[in-house]
């Protein structure tokens, strides 16, 4: 697991519920039928973290975490 700073970890913990809520709004069987599907599909994790105001410097940590987790969810 990549190292992540304390403040980035705290902020990530505060932001994850927002990501979980967003994920629940996307139907697993037909993700492109979700509201704003094309907008969501065009966004990277870094774009979304920046949009919700993730603390500066933590976006890179979030991307490293995503890269570590990606093989686990495939």
Steps between C-alpha positions, in 0.01 A plus 500: 500500500639842411596743776254781553536802726290538813299797374443335163382184678260698718365689199467177302292356784274803485462482121446124456131515602444743211665258259296210639177699456597580142585134433160388634332732248652305209311182403739204479306333221496811279740770621441719196134539600603695811418868521794693353664173392706655222628773734590246768665274243719784378625585851817358647538437872729805517235714326235389749726551802585849378131575438399407856787697651739229606801655674795607288761230458259224597373440147822320411464283811141421404609397152770274646241337726269451200781332306563262793128417535417465129635143462300394805165601351540356150 
